[in-house]
Amino acid sequence: MTHQDTTPESVASKAVADSTSSNTGSPAVAPAVPKASADPSKWGRVDADGTVYVSTADGERAIGSWQAGDAAEGLALYARKFDDMVTEVELLETRLGTHAGEPKHTLTSAKHLQESLAEAAVIGDLAALGARIEHLLARAEEAVEGAKHEKERARAEAIARKEALVAEAEEIAHEATHWKSAGDRLRQILDEWKKVRGVDRKTDEQLWRRFSKARDAFSRRRGSHFAELDRQRAAAKTHKQELVEEAESLTESSDWGDTANRYKQLMADWKAAGRAPKDSDEALWQRFRAAQDRFFSRRSEAFSERDAEFAANAKLKEELLVEAEQIDPSADLKAAQAQLQRVQERWDAIGKVPRERMRELEGRLRGVADKVRDAVDAQWRRTDPEAQARVDQFRDRVEQFEAQAEKARAAGDERRAKKADEQAAQWREWLHAAEQAIANR
């Protein structure tokens, strides 16, 4: 089985290759840059007095001095710095490929890399890296131009969106009959209107005048409707008075089934009658509800035996909850699941409880089920090998750079120690993100 490299550097390289393959304005594949740390001596040397040289197309160039150890260690240090520059280029390429951040910022960073390359204290294939940066610059410039076109496209979309909102408002103004929902929708359109950005002032003012005219037309139509509604409410008052009188005549009935059904029909007739004038509608409703309450209160007393049975069921379920809430999934998860299933079966067999106790009792049982389910989910997250492998890999890199920083500091090379600390901090952020991903699953 072939080992697959999942380091951030390799992930960045793959993202670049994928993204550039669809970019028709620049080469499909970015120029390759050899990994300098694989063979630093191929690209530079350290002479007898400790001066470090890098090979360039124009000959050797002195880039620093190495006095902290043998020449191989010095070459390795400057090679790693070169590889870090390559990684930075790859990350910028990935940023372009994934459209993360402003292309202008990426272009500026690429230009800075290009300007610093001539004096960079690194050992590696500078010509290849220069070509890679040139490729990055070309892509970044294309992305900047693309962003400009995207802004124009967004403006056109914003105008089209506001035109669509105006057209909808005009349709509502002339055709809507569901007044509340139509009024709500006009308010929503106004809220959406405020969120649409990027329309030029002249066009925006023209569209706004149309929208305001539509809202005014709707308000006039709605006013006429409610004037007619007032006339209808007067008729509703008369009908509701008749319904109240019949409801009051049934309060002492002992024909529980038929009378309850009649009250339901009276309620349906009440709703169908529409609203009476505000000053009388509430008073009529209070009389109607009082008549219903009287009858159903008497029926409730007659059903006391059933209520007693429900109360006894509630007590049995309370006792069962005491047993259920002692289930401990942390001790034996499979046993906890089996015990929960037995409890749920017994729970269903007990039967109904009073309505006012249902939420409380069901909520407690649901809490036990949630605890067991959470334990199952937690066990799955803990045993996810791929996610844990990434965490372990990132932790190894943190420890590696911390060790490098400690070694450099012990050798008195504070600059190298600081660089290693910065790299360790970056990997520590990635480690934290990976750990959080596991914890939040």
C-alpha positions in Angstrom: 0.0 0.0 0.0 1.4 3.4 -1.0 1.6 5.9 1.9 -0.3 9.2 1.2 1.3 12.4 2.4 -1.3 14.5 4.3 0.9 17.3 5.6 -0.3 20.9 5.0 2.5 21.4 2.4 1.3 18.4 0.4 -2.3 19.4 0.7 -1.5 22.9 -0.5 0.4 21.5 -3.5 -2.5 19.3 -4.5 -5.0 22.2 -4.2 -2.8 24.3 -6.5 -2.6 21.5 -9.1 -6.4 21.1 -9.0 -7.2 24.8 -9.2 -4.7 25.7 -11.9 -5.9 22.9 -14.2 -9.1 24.9 -14.9 -7.3 28.3 -15.3 -7.1 29.0 -19.1 -5.2 32.2 -18.7 -2.0 30.6 -17.3 -0.2 27.3 -17.5 -2.3 24.4 -16.2 0.5 23.2 -13.9 2.7 25.4 -11.8 6.5 25.0 -12.3 7.9 22.3 -10.0 10.3 23.4 -7.2 12.6 20.6 -5.8 12.5 20.2 -2.0 15.8 21.8 -0.9 16.0 19.9 2.4 16.2 16.6 0.5 19.8 17.4 -0.6 21.0 20.9 0.6 24.5 20.4 -0.7 23.1 20.4 -4.3 22.2 24.0 -4.0 24.8 25.6 -1.7 27.8 25.1 0.5 29.5 26.3 3.8 33.2 27.2 3.4 35.9 26.6 5.9 35.4 30.0 7.7 31.6 29.4 8.0 30.4 31.6 5.2 27.2 30.1 3.6 26.8 30.3 -0.2 23.9 29.5 -2.5 24.3 28.6 -6.1 22.5 30.9 -8.6 22.4 31.3 -12.4 25.1 34.0 -12.0 27.3 32.0 -9.7 27.5 31.7 -5.9 26.1 34.3 -3.5 26.9 34.6 0.1 23.8 34.5 2.3 25.1 34.3 5.8 27.4 32.7 8.3 27.2 29.4 10.2 29.2 28.9 13.4 26.8 26.9 15.5 27.7 23.4 14.3 28.9 21.3 11.4 28.3 22.5 7.8 25.6 20.0 7.2 23.4 21.5 9.9 23.9 24.9 8.5 22.9 23.8 5.0 19.9 22.0 6.4 18.8 25.2 8.2 18.9 27.4 5.1 17.3 24.6 3.0 14.4 24.5 5.4 14.0 28.3 5.0 13.9 27.8 1.3 11.2 25.1 1.7 9.3 27.5 3.9 9.3 30.0 1.1 8.0 27.3 -1.3 5.3 26.5 1.2 4.3 30.2 1.4 4.0 30.3 -2.4 1.9 27.1 -2.3 -0.4 28.6 0.3 -0.8 31.7 -1.8 -1.7 29.5 -4.7 -4.2 27.6 -2.6 -5.7 30.9 -1.5 -6.3 31.8 -5.1 -7.6 28.4 -6.0 -10.1 28.4 -3.1 -11.0 32.1 -3.5 -10.0 32.8 0.1 -9.3 36.5 0.8 -8.9 39.4 -1.7 -6.9 38.7 -4.8 -5.1 42.1 -4.4 -3.7 40.9 -1.1 -2.4 37.7 -2.7 -0.9 39.7 -5.5 0.9 42.0 -3.1 2.2 39.1 -1.1 3.5 37.4 -4.3 5.3 40.6 -5.4 6.9 40.9 -1.9 8.2 37.3 -2.3 9.5 38.1 -5.7 11.3 41.2 -4.5 12.8 39.4 -1.5 14.0 36.4 -3.5 17.2 38.2 -4.8 18.5 38.7 -1.3 16.8 35.8 0.5 19.1 33.9 2.9 18.0 30.4 1.7 19.5 27.5 -0.1 17.6 25.8 -2.9 16.7 26.0 -6.6 16.2 29.8 -6.8 15.6 29.7 -10.5 12.7 27.2 -10.1 11.3 29.1 -7.2 11.5 32.3 -9.2 9.6 30.7 -12.1 7.0 29.4 -9.6 6.5 32.9 -8.2 6.2 34.3 -11.8 3.5 31.8 -12.4 1.8 32.8 -9.1 2.0 36.5 -10.1 0.3 35.7 -13.5 -2.5 33.9 -11.7 -2.9 36.6 -9.1 -3.2 39.3 -11.8 -5.8 37.3 -13.6 -7.7 36.9 -10.3 -7.6 40.6 -9.7 -9.1 41.2 -13.1 -11.7 38.5 -12.5 -12.6 40.2 -9.2 -13.2 43.4 -11.1 -15.5 41.6 -13.5 -17.2 40.0 -10.5 -18.0 43.4 -9.0 -19.7 44.5 -12.3 -21.6 41.2 -12.3 -22.7 41.8 -8.7 -23.9 45.3 -9.6 -26.0 43.9 -12.5 -27.4 41.2 -10.2 -28.2 43.8 -7.5 -30.2 45.9 -10.1 -31.9 42.8 -11.3 -32.8 41.8 -7.7 -34.3 45.2 -7.0 -36.2 45.2 -10.3 -37.7 41.8 -9.3 -38.7 43.2 -5.8 -40.4 46.2 -7.5 -42.2 43.9 -9.9 -43.4 41.7 -7.0 -44.5 44.8 -5.0 -46.5 46.1 -8.0 -48.2 42.7 -8.4 -49.1 42.7 -4.7 -50.4 46.3 -5.0 -52.9 45.4 -7.8 -53.8 41.7 -7.1 -53.3 40.7 -3.5 -56.3 39.9 -1.4 -54.7 38.2 1.6 -54.1 41.5 3.4 -52.0 40.4 6.3 -49.6 38.1 4.4 -49.4 40.7 1.6 -48.6 43.5 4.0 -46.0 41.2 5.7 -44.5 40.5 2.4 -44.2 44.1 1.5 -42.3 44.7 4.7 -40.1 41.8 3.9 -39.4 43.2 0.5 -38.4 46.5 2.2 -36.0 44.6 4.4 -34.6 42.8 1.5 -34.3 46.1 -0.4 -32.2 47.6 2.3 -29.8 44.6 2.2 -29.2 44.8 -1.6 -26.0 46.9 -2.2 -24.1 48.1 -5.2 -26.8 49.8 -7.2 -25.9 53.3 -8.6 -27.8 56.2 -7.1 -29.8 57.2 -10.2 -31.1 53.7 -10.9 -31.8 53.1 -7.2 -33.9 56.3 -6.9 -36.0 55.3 -10.0 -36.7 51.9 -8.6 -37.5 53.2 -5.2 -40.2 55.6 -6.7 -41.9 52.6 -8.3 -41.7 50.6 -5.1 -43.2 53.5 -3.0 -46.0 54.0 -5.5 -46.8 50.2 -5.3 -47.0 50.4 -1.5 -49.3 53.4 -1.6 -51.7 51.6 -4.0 -51.8 48.6 -1.8 -52.6 50.7 1.3 -55.6 52.3 -0.6 -57.0 48.9 -1.7 -56.6 47.5 1.8 -58.4 50.6 3.3 -61.4 50.0 1.0 -61.4 46.3 2.0 -61.6 47.0 5.7 -64.4 49.5 5.2 -66.5 46.7 3.7 -65.3 44.4 6.6 -66.9 46.8 9.1 -70.3 46.2 7.5 -69.7 42.4 7.6 -68.9 42.6 11.3 -72.2 44.1 12.2 -73.9 41.0 10.7 -71.5 38.7 12.5 -72.5 40.3 15.9 -76.1 39.3 15.3 -75.2 35.7 14.5 -72.8 35.3 17.4 -75.5 36.5 19.8 -77.7 33.6 18.6 -74.8 31.2 19.1 -74.2 32.4 22.7 -77.9 31.9 23.6 -77.8 28.3 22.4 -74.5 27.6 24.2 -75.9 28.9 27.4 -79.0 26.6 27.0 -76.8 23.5 26.9 -74.7 24.0 30.1 -76.8 21.6 32.3 -77.0 18.8 29.7 -75.8 15.3 30.8 -75.7 13.9 27.3 -72.0 14.1 27.3 -71.2 12.9 23.8 -73.9 14.6 21.7 -73.7 17.9 23.7 -69.8 18.0 23.4 -70.2 17.5 19.6 -72.8 20.3 19.5 -70.4 22.6 21.3 -67.8 21.7 18.7 -70.2 22.6 16.0 -71.1 25.9 17.7 -67.4 26.7 17.9 -67.0 26.0 14.2 -70.1 28.3 13.5 -68.5 30.9 15.8 -65.3 30.9 13.8 -67.1 30.9 10.5 -69.2 33.9 11.6 -66.2 36.2 11.4 -65.3 39.0 13.8 -68.0 41.3 15.4 -67.1 44.9 16.2 -64.3 45.0 18.7 -66.3 46.6 21.6 -68.8 43.6 21.6 -66.8 40.7 20.2 -64.9 40.1 23.4 -68.0 40.3 25.6 -69.9 37.8 23.5 -66.8 35.5 23.5 -66.6 35.6 27.3 -70.3 34.5 27.6 -69.7 31.8 24.9 -66.6 30.5 26.6 -68.3 30.6 30.1 -71.1 28.4 28.8 -68.6 25.9 27.4 -66.5 25.9 30.6 -69.6 25.1 32.7 -70.6 22.1 30.6 -67.0 20.7 30.2 -66.3 21.2 33.9 -69.3 19.0 34.7 -68.2 16.4 32.2 -64.7 16.5 33.7 -66.1 15.6 37.1 -67.8 12.7 35.5 -64.5 11.5 34.1 -62.8 11.6 37.5 -62.4 7.8 37.6 -60.4 8.0 34.3 -58.4 10.8 35.7 -57.5 8.7 38.8 -56.3 6.0 36.5 -54.1 8.4 34.6 -52.7 9.7 37.9 -51.8 6.2 39.0 -50.0 5.7 35.7 -48.1 8.8 36.3 -46.9 7.5 39.7 -45.8 4.2 38.0 -43.9 6.1 35.5 -42.2 8.2 38.2 -41.0 5.0 39.8 -39.8 3.8 36.5 -37.9 7.0 35.9 -36.0 6.5 39.2 -34.7 3.3 37.7 -34.1 4.8 34.3 -32.1 7.8 35.6 -29.6 5.4 37.3 -28.6 4.1 33.9 -24.8 4.8 33.5 -23.6 4.5 29.9 -20.0 5.2 31.0 -19.8 1.9 32.9 -21.2 -0.4 30.1 -22.6 1.2 27.0 -24.2 -1.9 25.6 -25.8 -2.8 28.9 -27.1 0.8 29.2 -28.7 0.6 25.8 -30.4 -2.7 26.6 -31.6 -1.4 29.9 -33.0 1.7 28.3 -34.9 -0.4 25.7 -36.5 -2.5 28.5 -37.5 0.7 30.4 -39.1 2.2 27.2 -41.1 -1.0 26.6 -42.4 -1.0 30.2 -43.1 2.8 29.8 -45.3 2.2 26.8 -47.1 -0.7 28.6 -48.1 1.5 31.5 -50.4 3.7 29.4 -51.5 7.4 29.5 -50.9 10.0 32.2 -52.6 13.3 32.9 -52.0 15.8 30.1 -50.3 18.3 32.4 -47.7 15.7 33.4 -46.9 14.4 29.9 -44.2 17.0 29.1 -42.5 16.6 32.4 -42.4 12.8 32.4 -41.6 12.4 28.8 -38.9 15.1 29.1 -37.2 13.2 31.9 -37.2 9.9 29.9 -36.0 11.7 26.9 -33.1 13.1 29.0 -32.0 9.5 29.8 -32.2 8.5 26.2 -30.2 11.6 25.2 -27.5 10.7 27.7 -27.2 7.2 26.2 -27.2 8.5 22.7 -24.6 11.1 23.5 -22.4 8.4 25.0 -22.8 6.4 21.7 -21.8 9.5 19.7 -18.9 10.2 21.9 -17.6 6.7 21.5 -17.8 7.0 17.8 -15.9 10.3 17.8 -13.2 8.8 20.0 -12.7 5.9 17.6 -12.6 7.9 14.4 -9.0 6.8 13.2 -8.6 9.3 10.3 -9.4 12.4 12.4 -7.2 11.2 15.3 -4.3 10.5 12.8 -4.4 14.1 11.7 -4.3 15.3 15.4 -1.3 13.1 16.0 0.5 14.3 12.9 -0.1 18.0 13.8 1.1 17.3 17.4 4.3 15.7 16.1 5.1 18.8 14.0 4.5 21.1 17.0 6.9 19.1 19.1 9.5 19.0 16.2 9.5 22.8 15.9 9.6 23.3 19.7 12.6 21.1 19.8 14.3 23.0 17.1 13.6 26.3 18.9 15.1 24.9 22.1 18.1 23.6 20.3 18.7 27.0 18.5 18.2 28.9 21.7 20.7 26.7 23.5 23.2 27.4 20.7 22.6 31.2 21.0 20.9 31.5 17.7 17.9 33.6 18.8 16.8 34.3 15.2 16.6 30.7 14.4 14.8 30.0 17.7 12.2 32.7 17.0 11.6 31.3 13.5 11.1 27.8 14.9 8.7 29.2 17.6 6.6 30.9 14.9 6.4 27.7 13.0 5.5 25.8 16.1 2.7 28.4 16.8 1.3 27.9 13.4 1.2 24.1 13.7 -0.3 24.5 17.2 -3.2 26.5 15.7 -3.8 23.7 13.1 -3.6 21.1 16.0 -6.2 23.0 18.0 -8.5 23.2 15.0 -8.2 19.5 14.4 -8.9 18.7 18.1 -11.9 21.0 18.0 -13.2 19.3 14.9 -13.2 15.9 16.8 -14.7 17.5 19.9 -17.6 19.1 18.0 -18.6 16.1 15.9 
